[in-house]
Amino acid sequence: MTKHRIYTMSFAKVYPLYVAKAEKKDRTKAEVDKIIRWLTGYSPQKLNGQIKKQVDFETFFAEAPKLNPSRALIKGVVCGVRVEEVEEPLMREIRYLDKLIDELARGKAMEKILRQ
């Protein structure tokens, strides 16, 4: 079975799109980084390292230090797909990240985005 195209896409190529989406709505790169670190457990240095190495999404999530257990609280629709119903684990992680970035761009408070 062939992998979904997003799995082999470089995280470093998509990351600036996340930042641009947030900045277009007066949010910051720091907030994007905070969301990614909350979801994956990467330190700022390790996150930057993954971006510099241009790892693909599969590697990015496989090497994540500690996926946040509260990520299961992320609900809703992104790109027409209900994230809590995505069965494939890697695709679900990617959709979680997409949903969090969408919430940031929509102006949701960081405490709510990070499920605190």
N, CA, C and O atoms as CSV, one atom per row, in Angstrom:
chain,resi,resn,atom,element,x,y,z
A,1,MET,N,N,0.842,-1.182,0.000
A,1,MET,CA,C,0.000,0.000,0.000
A,1,MET,C,C,0.890,1.249,0.000
A,1,MET,O,O,1.853,1.321,0.763
A,2,THR,N,N,0.576,2.222,-0.843
A,2,THR,CA,C,1.389,3.426,-0.916
A,2,THR,C,C,1.016,4.388,0.206
A,2,THR,O,O,-0.128,4.440,0.658
A,3,LYS,N,N,2.004,5.133,0.630
A,3,LYS,CA,C,1.791,6.118,1.689
A,3,LYS,C,C,1.049,7.322,1.137
A,3,LYS,O,O,1.158,7.659,-0.042
A,4,HIS,N,N,0.291,7.959,2.018
A,4,HIS,CA,C,-0.365,9.209,1.644
A,4,HIS,C,C,0.734,10.234,1.363
A,4,HIS,O,O,1.775,10.231,2.020
A,5,ARG,N,N,0.503,11.088,0.411
A,5,ARG,CA,C,1.510,12.067,-0.024
A,5,ARG,C,C,1.987,12.975,1.116
A,5,ARG,O,O,3.165,13.330,1.167
A,6,ILE,N,N,1.088,13.352,2.028
A,6,ILE,CA,C,1.479,14.260,3.124
A,6,ILE,C,C,2.530,13.617,4.032
A,6,ILE,O,O,3.342,14.327,4.626
A,7,TYR,N,N,2.529,12.288,4.151
A,7,TYR,CA,C,3.477,11.614,5.043
A,7,TYR,C,C,4.918,11.845,4.616
A,7,TYR,O,O,5.813,11.935,5.457
A,8,THR,N,N,5.142,11.942,3.315
A,8,THR,CA,C,6.504,12.103,2.809
A,8,THR,C,C,6.855,13.568,2.523
A,8,THR,O,O,7.966,13.877,2.092
A,9,MET,N,N,5.904,14.452,2.766
A,9,MET,CA,C,6.145,15.880,2.558
A,9,MET,C,C,7.016,16.426,3.696
A,9,MET,O,O,6.852,16.037,4.853
A,10,SER,N,N,7.916,17.304,3.365
A,10,SER,CA,C,8.807,17.905,4.352
A,10,SER,C,C,8.019,18.806,5.303
A,10,SER,O,O,7.284,19.695,4.873
A,11,PHE,N,N,8.187,18.555,6.605
A,11,PHE,CA,C,7.551,19.411,7.601
A,11,PHE,C,C,8.050,20.843,7.442
A,11,PHE,O,O,7.287,21.789,7.643
A,12,ALA,N,N,9.317,21.012,7.084
A,12,ALA,CA,C,9.914,22.344,6.923
A,12,ALA,C,C,9.248,23.142,5.809
A,12,ALA,O,O,9.268,24.372,5.841
A,13,LYS,N,N,8.667,22.474,4.838
A,13,LYS,CA,C,7.984,23.182,3.750
A,13,LYS,C,C,6.588,23.618,4.154
A,13,LYS,O,O,6.084,24.619,3.644
A,14,VAL,N,N,5.957,22.889,5.057
A,14,VAL,CA,C,4.601,23.212,5.500
A,14,VAL,C,C,4.631,24.194,6.673
A,14,VAL,O,O,3.728,25.019,6.817
A,15,TYR,N,N,5.660,24.104,7.504
A,15,TYR,CA,C,5.782,24.974,8.684
A,15,TYR,C,C,5.610,26.455,8.350
A,15,TYR,O,O,4.855,27.131,9.049
A,16,PRO,N,N,6.274,27.005,7.311
A,16,PRO,CA,C,6.073,28.432,7.006
A,16,PRO,C,C,4.621,28.752,6.625
A,16,PRO,O,O,4.160,29.877,6.820
A,17,LEU,N,N,3.916,27.780,6.094
A,17,LEU,CA,C,2.500,27.990,5.757
A,17,LEU,C,C,1.662,28.112,7.026
A,17,LEU,O,O,0.733,28.917,7.088
A,18,TYR,N,N,1.994,27.310,8.038
A,18,TYR,CA,C,1.321,27.431,9.340
A,18,TYR,C,C,1.561,28.825,9.921
A,18,TYR,O,O,0.636,29.485,10.394
A,19,VAL,N,N,2.819,29.256,9.876
A,19,VAL,CA,C,3.181,30.570,10.417
A,19,VAL,C,C,2.474,31.679,9.639
A,19,VAL,O,O,1.940,32.613,10.237
A,20,ALA,N,N,2.469,31.581,8.318
A,20,ALA,CA,C,1.821,32.608,7.480
A,20,ALA,C,C,0.325,32.678,7.766
A,20,ALA,O,O,-0.248,33.766,7.830
A,21,LYS,N,N,-0.298,31.532,7.937
A,21,LYS,CA,C,-1.735,31.501,8.232
A,21,LYS,C,C,-2.021,32.219,9.551
A,21,LYS,O,O,-2.975,32.989,9.659
A,22,ALA,N,N,-1.185,31.954,10.542
A,22,ALA,CA,C,-1.357,32.590,11.851
A,22,ALA,C,C,-1.083,34.093,11.767
A,22,ALA,O,O,-1.861,34.894,12.285
A,23,GLU,N,N,0.011,34.475,11.122
A,23,GLU,CA,C,0.385,35.884,11.048
A,23,GLU,C,C,-0.620,36.707,10.252
A,23,GLU,O,O,-0.808,37.893,10.525
A,24,LYS,N,N,-1.260,36.091,9.277
A,24,LYS,CA,C,-2.269,36.782,8.489
A,24,LYS,C,C,-3.456,37.209,9.378
A,24,LYS,O,O,-4.180,38.155,9.068
A,25,LYS,N,N,-3.624,36.483,10.483
A,25,LYS,CA,C,-4.712,36.788,11.421
A,25,LYS,C,C,-4.180,37.418,12.716
A,25,LYS,O,O,-4.794,37.298,13.776
A,26,ASP,N,N,-3.031,38.089,12.609
A,26,ASP,CA,C,-2.410,38.802,13.733
A,26,ASP,C,C,-2.018,37.909,14.907
A,26,ASP,O,O,-2.052,38.339,16.059
A,27,ARG,N,N,-1.646,36.665,14.608
A,27,ARG,CA,C,-1.075,35.788,15.618
A,27,ARG,C,C,0.415,35.677,15.299
A,27,ARG,O,O,0.877,36.231,14.302
A,28,THR,N,N,1.167,34.967,16.137
A,28,THR,CA,C,2.622,35.000,15.990
A,28,THR,C,C,3.239,33.623,15.731
A,28,THR,O,O,2.633,32.581,15.980
A,29,LYS,N,N,4.469,33.668,15.221
A,29,LYS,CA,C,5.258,32.450,15.030
A,29,LYS,C,C,5.483,31.767,16.375
A,29,LYS,O,O,5.474,30.539,16.463
A,30,ALA,N,N,5.683,32.564,17.421
A,30,ALA,CA,C,5.888,32.006,18.764
A,30,ALA,C,C,4.670,31.192,19.203
A,30,ALA,O,O,4.811,30.152,19.847
A,31,GLU,N,N,3.476,31.668,18.853
A,31,GLU,CA,C,2.265,30.919,19.207
A,31,GLU,C,C,2.164,29.617,18.412
A,31,GLU,O,O,1.747,28.589,18.946
A,32,VAL,N,N,2.544,29.663,17.150
A,32,VAL,CA,C,2.565,28.444,16.328
A,32,VAL,C,C,3.535,27.440,16.941
A,32,VAL,O,O,3.209,26.263,17.090
A,33,ASP,N,N,4.732,27.913,17.297
A,33,ASP,CA,C,5.738,27.041,17.907
A,33,ASP,C,C,5.236,26.451,19.221
A,33,ASP,O,O,5.462,25.273,19.501
A,34,LYS,N,N,4.565,27.256,20.020
A,34,LYS,CA,C,4.041,26.782,21.299
A,34,LYS,C,C,3.030,25.662,21.085
A,34,LYS,O,O,3.030,24.669,21.812
A,35,ILE,N,N,2.174,25.825,20.090
A,35,ILE,CA,C,1.178,24.794,19.776
A,35,ILE,C,C,1.869,23.507,19.334
A,35,ILE,O,O,1.516,22.423,19.799
A,36,ILE,N,N,2.841,23.619,18.448
A,36,ILE,CA,C,3.547,22.437,17.952
A,36,ILE,C,C,4.275,21.742,19.094
A,36,ILE,O,O,4.249,20.515,19.195
A,37,ARG,N,N,4.927,22.527,19.958
A,37,ARG,CA,C,5.646,21.940,21.101
A,37,ARG,C,C,4.681,21.285,22.079
A,37,ARG,O,O,4.985,20.227,22.630
A,38,TRP,N,N,3.515,21.901,22.305
A,38,TRP,CA,C,2.504,21.320,23.201
A,38,TRP,C,C,2.043,19.966,22.658
A,38,TRP,O,O,1.911,19.002,23.412
A,39,LEU,N,N,1.802,19.901,21.361
A,39,LEU,CA,C,1.290,18.679,20.741
A,39,LEU,C,C,2.330,17.566,20.726
A,39,LEU,O,O,1.996,16.403,20.951
A,40,THR,N,N,3.588,17.911,20.462
A,40,THR,CA,C,4.608,16.895,20.198
A,40,THR,C,C,5.624,16.673,21.316
A,40,THR,O,O,6.253,15.617,21.380
A,41,GLY,N,N,5.785,17.648,22.185
A,41,GLY,CA,C,6.786,17.527,23.238
A,41,GLY,C,C,8.177,17.978,22.829
A,41,GLY,O,O,9.119,17.859,23.613
A,42,TYR,N,N,8.323,18.497,21.604
A,42,TYR,CA,C,9.633,18.996,21.182
A,42,TYR,C,C,10.020,20.226,21.995
A,42,TYR,O,O,9.174,21.057,22.325
A,43,SER,N,N,11.309,20.332,22.314
A,43,SER,CA,C,11.850,21.562,22.900
A,43,SER,C,C,12.029,22.548,21.748
A,43,SER,O,O,12.007,22.144,20.585
A,44,PRO,N,N,12.208,23.846,22.053
A,44,PRO,CA,C,12.453,24.801,20.962
A,44,PRO,C,C,13.652,24.396,20.093
A,44,PRO,O,O,13.599,24.524,18.870
A,45,GLN,N,N,14.727,23.910,20.718
A,45,GLN,CA,C,15.926,23.528,19.974
A,45,GLN,C,C,15.661,22.316,19.080
A,45,GLN,O,O,16.084,22.289,17.924
A,46,LYS,N,N,14.967,21.324,19.613
A,46,LYS,CA,C,14.689,20.105,18.838
A,46,LYS,C,C,13.717,20.399,17.691
A,46,LYS,O,O,13.851,19.840,16.603
A,47,LEU,N,N,12.742,21.275,17.938
A,47,LEU,CA,C,11.811,21.652,16.875
A,47,LEU,C,C,12.574,22.323,15.736
A,47,LEU,O,O,12.376,21.990,14.568
A,48,ASN,N,N,13.442,23.264,16.082
A,48,ASN,CA,C,14.256,23.932,15.064
A,48,ASN,C,C,15.161,22.933,14.337
A,48,ASN,O,O,15.389,23.054,13.134
A,49,GLY,N,N,15.669,21.956,15.071
A,49,GLY,CA,C,16.510,20.922,14.468
A,49,GLY,C,C,15.743,20.092,13.449
A,49,GLY,O,O,16.266,19.774,12.380
A,50,GLN,N,N,14.508,19.743,13.778
A,50,GLN,CA,C,13.689,18.967,12.846
A,50,GLN,C,C,13.393,19.775,11.581
A,50,GLN,O,O,13.369,19.235,10.475
A,51,ILE,N,N,13.171,21.068,11.764
A,51,ILE,CA,C,12.911,21.937,10.617
A,51,ILE,C,C,14.164,22.039,9.752
A,51,ILE,O,O,14.080,21.954,8.527
A,52,LYS,N,N,15.321,22.221,10.381
A,52,LYS,CA,C,16.573,22.335,9.627
A,52,LYS,C,C,16.918,21.042,8.890
A,52,LYS,O,O,17.454,21.081,7.783
A,53,LYS,N,N,16.611,19.896,9.505
A,53,LYS,CA,C,16.879,18.607,8.860
A,53,LYS,C,C,15.873,18.305,7.750
A,53,LYS,O,O,16.064,17.376,6.966
A,54,GLN,N,N,14.819,19.085,7.691
A,54,GLN,CA,C,13.766,18.916,6.683
A,54,GLN,C,C,13.180,17.501,6.697
A,54,GLN,O,O,13.005,16.872,5.654
A,55,VAL,N,N,12.883,17.019,7.908
A,55,VAL,CA,C,12.275,15.696,8.030
A,55,VAL,C,C,10.861,15.712,7.460
A,55,VAL,O,O,10.213,16.757,7.400
A,56,ASP,N,N,10.399,14.552,7.049
A,56,ASP,CA,C,9.029,14.462,6.555
A,56,ASP,C,C,8.066,14.352,7.746
A,56,ASP,O,O,8.494,14.177,8.886
A,57,PHE,N,N,6.774,14.454,7.468
A,57,PHE,CA,C,5.779,14.411,8.539
A,57,PHE,C,C,5.839,13.086,9.307
A,57,PHE,O,O,5.688,13.066,10.529
A,58,GLU,N,N,6.057,11.994,8.594
A,58,GLU,CA,C,6.113,10.691,9.248
A,58,GLU,C,C,7.238,10.662,10.280
A,58,GLU,O,O,7.038,10.214,11.409
A,59,THR,N,N,8.408,11.137,9.896
A,59,THR,CA,C,9.549,11.183,10.807
A,59,THR,C,C,9.306,12.199,11.924
A,59,THR,O,O,9.624,11.942,13.085
A,60,PHE,N,N,8.747,13.338,11.569
A,60,PHE,CA,C,8.489,14.388,12.557
A,60,PHE,C,C,7.645,13.854,13.718
A,60,PHE,O,O,7.972,14.083,14.883
A,61,PHE,N,N,6.577,13.155,13.405
A,61,PHE,CA,C,5.722,12.623,14.472
A,61,PHE,C,C,6.313,11.364,15.108
A,61,PHE,O,O,6.122,11.135,16.303
A,62,ALA,N,N,7.022,10.547,14.335
A,62,ALA,CA,C,7.641,9.339,14.890
A,62,ALA,C,C,8.715,9.692,15.924
A,62,ALA,O,O,8.900,8.973,16.906
A,63,GLU,N,N,9.417,10.797,15.696
A,63,GLU,CA,C,10.495,11.207,16.605
A,63,GLU,C,C,10.031,12.188,17.681
A,63,GLU,O,O,10.838,12.662,18.480
A,64,ALA,N,N,8.737,12.491,17.703
A,64,ALA,CA,C,8.217,13.417,18.718
A,64,ALA,C,C,8.494,12.840,20.106
A,64,ALA,O,O,8.168,11.684,20.375
A,65,PRO,N,N,9.096,13.643,20.986
A,65,PRO,CA,C,9.470,13.151,22.317
A,65,PRO,C,C,8.292,12.614,23.139
A,65,PRO,O,O,8.398,11.563,23.771
A,66,LYS,N,N,7.172,13.344,23.125
A,66,LYS,CA,C,6.031,12.903,23.942
A,66,LYS,C,C,4.771,13.564,23.402
A,66,LYS,O,O,4.526,14.747,23.636
A,67,LEU,N,N,3.980,12.786,22.680
A,67,LEU,CA,C,2.717,13.327,22.182
A,67,LEU,C,C,1.808,13.606,23.370
A,67,LEU,O,O,1.642,12.758,24.247
A,68,ASN,N,N,1.231,14.777,23.395
A,68,ASN,CA,C,0.423,15.217,24.527
A,68,ASN,C,C,-0.839,14.361,24.646
A,68,ASN,O,O,-1.604,14.254,23.688
A,69,PRO,N,N,-1.062,13.753,25.812
A,69,PRO,CA,C,-2.267,12.927,25.970
A,69,PRO,C,C,-3.569,13.731,25.842
A,69,PRO,O,O,-4.612,13.167,25.511
A,70,SER,N,N,-3.513,15.023,26.100
A,70,SER,CA,C,-4.711,15.873,25.982
A,70,SER,C,C,-5.098,16.121,24.528
A,70,SER,O,O,-6.138,16.724,24.266
A,71,ARG,N,N,-4.281,15.668,23.582
A,71,ARG,CA,C,-4.622,15.878,22.173
A,71,ARG,C,C,-5.906,15.152,21.796
A,71,ARG,O,O,-6.557,15.509,20.814
A,72,ALA,N,N,-6.272,14.137,22.568
A,72,ALA,CA,C,-7.525,13.420,22.312
A,72,ALA,C,C,-8.744,14.311,22.541
A,72,ALA,O,O,-9.849,13.980,22.112
A,73,LEU,N,N,-8.539,15.439,23.218
A,73,LEU,CA,C,-9.638,16.388,23.453
A,73,LEU,C,C,-9.905,17.275,22.243
A,73,LEU,O,O,-10.884,18.021,22.219
A,74,ILE,N,N,-9.037,17.196,21.243
A,74,ILE,CA,C,-9.200,18.018,20.035
A,74,ILE,C,C,-10.331,17.427,19.209
A,74,ILE,O,O,-10.273,16.275,18.779
A,75,LYS,N,N,-11.351,18.231,18.998
A,75,LYS,CA,C,-12.538,17.794,18.247
A,75,LYS,C,C,-12.837,18.825,17.178
A,75,LYS,O,O,-12.406,19.975,17.264
A,76,GLY,N,N,-13.574,18.403,16.180
A,76,GLY,CA,C,-14.020,19.344,15.164
A,76,GLY,C,C,-13.634,18.932,13.765
A,76,GLY,O,O,-13.095,17.848,13.538
A,77,VAL,N,N,-13.921,19.818,12.833
A,77,VAL,CA,C,-13.718,19.537,11.421
A,77,VAL,C,C,-12.591,20.402,10.877
A,77,VAL,O,O,-12.527,21.602,11.142
A,78,VAL,N,N,-11.708,19.778,10.116
A,78,VAL,CA,C,-10.658,20.498,9.411
A,78,VAL,C,C,-10.582,19.880,8.016
A,78,VAL,O,O,-10.516,18.660,7.862
A,79,CYS,N,N,-10.593,20.739,7.016
A,79,CYS,CA,C,-10.573,20.289,5.611
A,79,CYS,C,C,-11.716,19.318,5.327
A,79,CYS,O,O,-11.557,18.374,4.553
A,80,GLY,N,N,-12.851,19.551,5.947
A,80,GLY,CA,C,-14.020,18.709,5.714
A,80,GLY,C,C,-13.983,17.358,6.393
A,80,GLY,O,O,-14.842,16.512,6.142
A,81,VAL,N,N,-12.997,17.143,7.253
A,81,VAL,CA,C,-12.841,15.858,7.928
A,81,VAL,C,C,-12.949,16.068,9.433
A,81,VAL,O,O,-12.308,16.961,9.987
A,82,ARG,N,N,-13.768,15.238,10.099
A,82,ARG,CA,C,-13.894,15.292,11.551
A,82,ARG,C,C,-12.661,14.610,12.148
A,82,ARG,O,O,-12.468,13.408,11.970
A,83,VAL,N,N,-11.823,15.381,12.858
A,83,VAL,CA,C,-10.521,14.868,13.318
A,83,VAL,C,C,-10.652,13.669,14.250
A,83,VAL,O,O,-9.826,12.757,14.200
A,84,GLU,N,N,-11.659,13.656,15.085
A,84,GLU,CA,C,-11.790,12.556,16.039
A,84,GLU,C,C,-12.211,11.245,15.372
A,84,GLU,O,O,-12.183,10.194,16.013
A,85,GLU,N,N,-12.597,11.291,14.103
A,85,GLU,CA,C,-13.012,10.088,13.381
A,85,GLU,C,C,-11.930,9.560,12.431
A,85,GLU,O,O,-12.133,8.540,11.772
A,86,VAL,N,N,-10.801,10.236,12.358
A,86,VAL,CA,C,-9.712,9.773,11.494
A,86,VAL,C,C,-9.107,8.522,12.139
A,86,VAL,O,O,-8.649,8.557,13.281
A,87,GLU,N,N,-9.115,7.426,11.392
A,87,GLU,CA,C,-8.669,6.148,11.955
A,87,GLU,C,C,-7.160,5.947,11.878
A,87,GLU,O,O,-6.568,5.383,12.798
A,88,GLU,N,N,-6.533,6.395,10.806
A,88,GLU,CA,C,-5.099,6.184,10.636
A,88,GLU,C,C,-4.340,7.083,11.610
A,88,GLU,O,O,-4.491,8.303,11.551
A,89,PRO,N,N,-3.527,6.514,12.505
A,89,PRO,CA,C,-2.883,7.297,13.571
A,89,PRO,C,C,-2.059,8.493,13.098
A,89,PRO,O,O,-2.195,9.581,13.658
A,90,LEU,N,N,-1.216,8.324,12.093
A,90,LEU,CA,C,-0.380,9.433,11.638
A,90,LEU,C,C,-1.233,10.542,11.035
A,90,LEU,O,O,-0.992,11.721,11.295
A,91,MET,N,N,-2.215,10.179,10.241
A,91,MET,CA,C,-3.096,11.185,9.648
A,91,MET,C,C,-3.854,11.937,10.741
A,91,MET,O,O,-4.077,13.141,10.619
A,92,ARG,N,N,-4.251,11.245,11.802
A,92,ARG,CA,C,-4.943,11.897,12.920
A,92,ARG,C,C,-4.038,12.933,13.573
A,92,ARG,O,O,-4.490,14.030,13.901
A,93,GLU,N,N,-2.757,12.595,13.767
A,93,GLU,CA,C,-1.813,13.557,14.371
A,93,GLU,C,C,-1.675,14.794,13.492
A,93,GLU,O,O,-1.651,15.918,13.993
A,94,ILE,N,N,-1.584,14.586,12.186
A,94,ILE,CA,C,-1.462,15.709,11.255
A,94,ILE,C,C,-2.726,16.560,11.306
A,94,ILE,O,O,-2.644,17.788,11.302
A,95,ARG,N,N,-3.880,15.930,11.355
A,95,ARG,CA,C,-5.151,16.669,11.426
A,95,ARG,C,C,-5.281,17.418,12.752
A,95,ARG,O,O,-5.818,18.525,12.792
A,96,TYR,N,N,-4.790,16.812,13.839
A,96,TYR,CA,C,-4.782,17.524,15.126
A,96,TYR,C,C,-4.010,18.830,14.983
A,96,TYR,O,O,-4.479,19.888,15.402
A,97,LEU,N,N,-2.825,18.745,14.389
A,97,LEU,CA,C,-2.002,19.937,14.213
A,97,LEU,C,C,-2.719,20.960,13.333
A,97,LEU,O,O,-2.740,22.149,13.651
A,98,ASP,N,N,-3.300,20.503,12.238
A,98,ASP,CA,C,-4.052,21.411,11.356
A,98,ASP,C,C,-5.179,22.106,12.117
A,98,ASP,O,O,-5.389,23.309,11.967
A,99,LYS,N,N,-5.895,21.347,12.926
A,99,LYS,CA,C,-7.023,21.897,13.683
A,99,LYS,C,C,-6.543,22.953,14.677
A,99,LYS,O,O,-7.173,24.000,14.822
A,100,LEU,N,N,-5.442,22.684,15.357
A,100,LEU,CA,C,-4.912,23.653,16.327
A,100,LEU,C,C,-4.493,24.949,15.638
A,100,LEU,O,O,-4.748,26.039,16.151
A,101,ILE,N,N,-3.854,24.834,14.483
A,101,ILE,CA,C,-3.450,26.028,13.734
A,101,ILE,C,C,-4.687,26.789,13.252
A,101,ILE,O,O,-4.705,28.020,13.276
A,102,ASP,N,N,-5.710,26.071,12.819
A,102,ASP,CA,C,-6.974,26.717,12.425
A,102,ASP,C,C,-7.576,27.492,13.592
A,102,ASP,O,O,-8.020,28.628,13.427
A,103,GLU,N,N,-7.590,26.878,14.768
A,103,GLU,CA,C,-8.144,27.547,15.949
A,103,GLU,C,C,-7.353,28.811,16.268
A,103,GLU,O,O,-7.939,29.835,16.617
A,104,LEU,N,N,-6.038,28.749,16.152
A,104,LEU,CA,C,-5.195,29.922,16.383
A,104,LEU,C,C,-5.559,31.027,15.399
A,104,LEU,O,O,-5.740,32.181,15.788
A,105,ALA,N,N,-5.665,30.669,14.133
A,105,ALA,CA,C,-5.971,31.663,13.092
A,105,ALA,C,C,-7.369,32.253,13.257
A,105,ALA,O,O,-7.633,33.365,12.801
A,106,ARG,N,N,-8.250,31.520,13.897
A,106,ARG,CA,C,-9.613,32.023,14.121
A,106,ARG,C,C,-9.712,32.895,15.374
A,106,ARG,O,O,-10.786,33.404,15.695
A,107,GLY,N,N,-8.603,33.064,16.071
A,107,GLY,CA,C,-8.592,33.972,17.205
A,107,GLY,C,C,-8.913,33.342,18.543
A,107,GLY,O,O,-9.128,34.053,19.524
A,108,LYS,N,N,-8.951,32.029,18.603
A,108,LYS,CA,C,-9.244,31.349,19.862
A,108,LYS,C,C,-8.111,31.606,20.862
A,108,LYS,O,O,-6.949,31.713,20.470
A,109,ALA,N,N,-8.441,31.701,22.120
A,109,ALA,CA,C,-7.445,31.934,23.169
A,109,ALA,C,C,-6.511,30.728,23.301
A,109,ALA,O,O,-6.941,29.583,23.158
A,110,MET,N,N,-5.241,30.994,23.571
A,110,MET,CA,C,-4.240,29.926,23.687
A,110,MET,C,C,-4.633,28.890,24.740
A,110,MET,O,O,-4.407,27.697,24.537
A,111,GLU,N,N,-5.213,29.319,25.852
A,111,GLU,CA,C,-5.600,28.383,26.915
A,111,GLU,C,C,-6.601,27.358,26.376
A,111,GLU,O,O,-6.546,26.180,26.729
A,112,LYS,N,N,-7.510,27.818,25.523
A,112,LYS,CA,C,-8.514,26.910,24.953
A,112,LYS,C,C,-7.892,26.030,23.874
A,112,LYS,O,O,-8.216,24.847,23.770
A,113,ILE,N,N,-7.008,26.600,23.080
A,113,ILE,CA,C,-6.337,25.814,22.041
A,113,ILE,C,C,-5.541,24.679,22.684
A,113,ILE,O,O,-5.553,23.549,22.196
A,114,LEU,N,N,-4.852,24.987,23.782
A,114,LEU,CA,C,-4.006,23.998,24.454
A,114,LEU,C,C,-4.783,23.157,25.466
A,114,LEU,O,O,-4.196,22.443,26.279
A,115,ARG,N,N,-6.094,23.252,25.404
A,115,ARG,CA,C,-6.987,22.424,26.221
A,115,ARG,C,C,-6.650,22.489,27.703
A,115,ARG,O,O,-6.565,21.467,28.384
A,116,GLN,N,N,-6.457,23.744,28.197
A,116,GLN,CA,C,-6.119,23.925,29.622
A,116,GLN,C,C,-7.330,24.374,30.399
A,116,GLN,O,O,-7.246,24.578,31.610
